[in-house]
């Protein structure tokens, strides 16, 4: 009886972990993400990059987390993010309470032919890359009553905030629109309209 009780106690003390491989393809590259879940909480613990079927790089990403029910195809994005016509990628860092989704970024370094983590992109939430203008647009929301779009340009490979467009609702049913611009390294309000 003690033996059965011990086995039941041992089994109940183990956390249930599951592991899954998620695969993304782009051009001649294959990205294999190892997803580990502990109950409802999951994270990507390893990213392997294969070129023409051969392993070229393995990455252990920084802490990231998401719910088990979150769709795999929305965790990871492969695209040119520094306008050099080479593929880069990003991994969702976590699911926030609001719509401002943060990512972990890796930019391809053509000199040594590897993807390198790039924290400079980290403050850009929900990015959209405009290849014609070579700018990055980040849409965001601040609470219930204010949202906007930030515009970044690359300077020496680092995304720098250039402009901010804000729309909000103030008290007494007043809506406002603001245009901010970086001048001499400082973000300044250059235009404000109220309705």
Protein Blocks (a to p, Z undefined) as FASTA:
>chain_A
ZZmmmmmmmmmmpccdddddddddehjbccddddddehjbccdfbdcddeehiafbdcdd
ddddddfklcfklmpccddfkonopacddddfbdcfblbdcdddddddfklopacddfkl
mmpghiaddfklopadddddehjkbccddddddeehiacdfbdcdddddehhiacddddd
deehiacdfbdcdZZ
